Amino acid sequence: MIAVVATLKTLDGKGDDFAAAARQMIAAVAQHEAGRTLMYTLHRSQADPNTFVFYEQYADAGALAAHGQTEHMRAFGGAIRGLLDGRPDIQRFDLVAQL
């Protein structure tokens, strides 16, 4: 299993627009990537409403690669263009232990 933690900052006043686009993305992932994308959640910082964190889990490297090539990923990229304050910080992790 591969986990991804992606931290994204939005421009002031654009957080709600980003959250709406992300909700559509999450729905598309649920519809089209079932069984391969195991978790795809979005969190918003309590301290800074412009900071969002996606937590994602993929069955394997192939599932992660396929996710990046989907039409809904391209659409999400277009939807959030102009909303972000800089590039996302994306980190990948290998599973060590699980509950």
Secondary structure, 3 states (H helix, E strand, C coil): CEEEEEEEEECCCCHHHHHHHHHHHHHHHHHHCCCCEEEEEEEECCCCCCEEEEEEEECCHHHHHHHHCCHHHHHHHHHHCCCECCCCEEEEEECCCCC
